[in-house]
Amino acid sequence: MLHKILDDKIKDSYIVINEPIETKLYDHLYEQFYNEQHEVWQKFRQTYDIETLNSEQLQSNAHRNKDEYVGYWFFKQRTDNRSIHIKIGEQKLSYKPNTIVIMNSKDSFELINTQGDKPEMLVCFVYFNETDQKKIKELLFLSK
C-alpha cells in the first residue's frame, strides 16, 4: 500500500493515497466488507502485515491508546452520489472509493456533507506494522 505514496500527496500531518490497491482486489474486499473473516480479507491482512477494523461510520475515532499512524480507507458505497469531504485543518479531501488517508490516530477530521442525510459511510481502519509506522513518520517528517 505504502509504495503507492506520491510526493505531492504527503502533507504536514497526513498522507493521501488514491487507489492503494488494484481495483479488482478492492472490489472483492468491498463485496465482503461485512465479513471481515472472509478469506479475501484474511489474505489481504496477511499480505500487507496489517490489522483492519471495518466500520459503517466515518469518524476520526480509530485511536487505540497508542502513539501510531492509522489509515482511514474509504469504501464509498456505489450508490452514494453525494459530494462528501473530509476536512483536515483547512484542507478538504473528497470521500472517494479506494482512497486512504493516513494520519496520527490522535488527530481528527471533520465531515462535510451538504447533500442530505448520511447513510452508511463505510471505512476500514488500517493499523500498520512497526516498519510501516517508521516509514510513515519519516515521510511526514521530511515533508515539513
URKALIN-V274428 format. One record per run of one state. SS is the DSSP state (2 for helix, 1 for strand, 0 for the rest). FROM is the first residue (numbers start at 0). TO is the last residue. If there is no record, write none. Layout:
<<SS & FROM & TO> <SS & FROM & TO>>
//
This chain:
<<0 & 0 & 0> <2 & 1 & 3> <0 & 4 & 5> <2 & 6 & 8> <1 & 9 & 9> <0 & 10 & 12> <1 & 13 & 17> <0 & 18 & 21> <2 & 22 & 30> <0 & 31 & 37> <2 & 38 & 47> <0 & 48 & 49> <1 & 50 & 54> <0 & 55 & 67> <1 & 68 & 73> <0 & 74 & 82> <1 & 83 & 87> <0 & 88 & 89> <1 & 90 & 93> <0 & 94 & 97> <1 & 98 & 103> <0 & 104 & 108> <1 & 109 & 112> <0 & 113 & 121> <1 & 122 & 126> <0 & 127 & 128> <2 & 129 & 141> <0 & 142 & 143>>
//
